Amino acid sequence: MARLVLDQVGKTYTGGVAAVRGVSLEVPAGAFCVLVGPSGCGKSTVLRMIAGLETVTAGTIAIGERVVNEVEPAARDIAMVFQNYALYPHMRVSDNLAYGLRNRGTPKAEIAARVGEAARLLGLDALLDRYPRQLSGGQRQRVAMGRAIVRKPRIFLFDEPLSNLDAKLRVQMRVEIRRLQRQLGVTTVYVTHDQVEAMTMADRLVVMNGGLIEQVGTPIEIYRRPATRYVATFMGSPPMNILAAEAVGEEVRIAGRVFPVSLPDLPAGRPVEVGLRPEAFRIAPEGLPFRVAFAEELGATRLLHGTLGEGEVVVQVPAGPEPAEGATVLLAFDPAEIHVFDRETGRRIGGGA
Ligand code: ADP
């Protein structure tokens, strides 16, 4: 278990692509840190630099107290789990698990003990004599994790490890990975583009955009107080609704009605946008008129798509036949649920209570 510190880390690939542009991040020993962002935002590059699979072109990476920029991957004491598992097809599960340790000249008895322990932890005991082709996707994923565990590394790195699994197995495996990481207490950096995976797994969530960090926090901090419009609309499903609004003193005008908000940082006359999550709305007599264009049934809840004032919004309401498509209903929300963003910079400048 080790602390990981990135200080102003950058990566410019040969050819000039600036994939990572000054990332500073501290992952406390034993924490589960998730890097999330859309494809191309630089998260795999950050992970590969921590692993030593890419050179660092600016800044420093430290594992424990040691700067590892110039340290060979094999000497960094990390284990990485990839999306494609990278199992050896011609080796049995037991040999796949033992391979890395044999390569390092670990004594036989020690290898047998570690492989046995990993197999028990992952429920692989009955599968040790099988070949990878005789395993399901979830079982292969477990073997890949087993290979990382037997190394007893100081840091685990995961690169989109669940992308090749079907939806149900993804949910099951994300719980397993989280449980196992807590049990082993190994500092972990996990890369995903899936915001639900990120929310559910992270102790420390890092939202990236264009080679930069937009925000770091716990999942709940990021959900409750997104630092930018980008984070607000990336984290949360369905995404937060964004509406143009007018700010006057300590109030915003939304669809012709005025709501109290706190706007300590508002530069005079700056145009703003307000954010409201789909789950912030309720149908209530004091609300604003909303025309339901169409409804999506999710079983426990319904999503209503329609217009509120000038804007298109999505609203999450309890299941039931009402309101029907084409109907106009009144939508209310607690002013505490309002997020206010600067329309030009996208930065959070205030919010409800
Ligand atoms: P993510 O993991 O968020 O999808 P990556 O870290 O893979 O993003 O890529 C970030 C940017 O760097 C992208 O624009 C990508 O095209 C570019 N990139 C990645 N690998 C290389 C490489 N080996 N050479 C040049 N550009 C690369």
Residues whose N, C-alpha, C, O or C-beta is under 5 A from the ligand:
A	BS01	ADP	Y13 T14 V17 A19 P38 S39 G40 C41 G42 K43 S44 T45
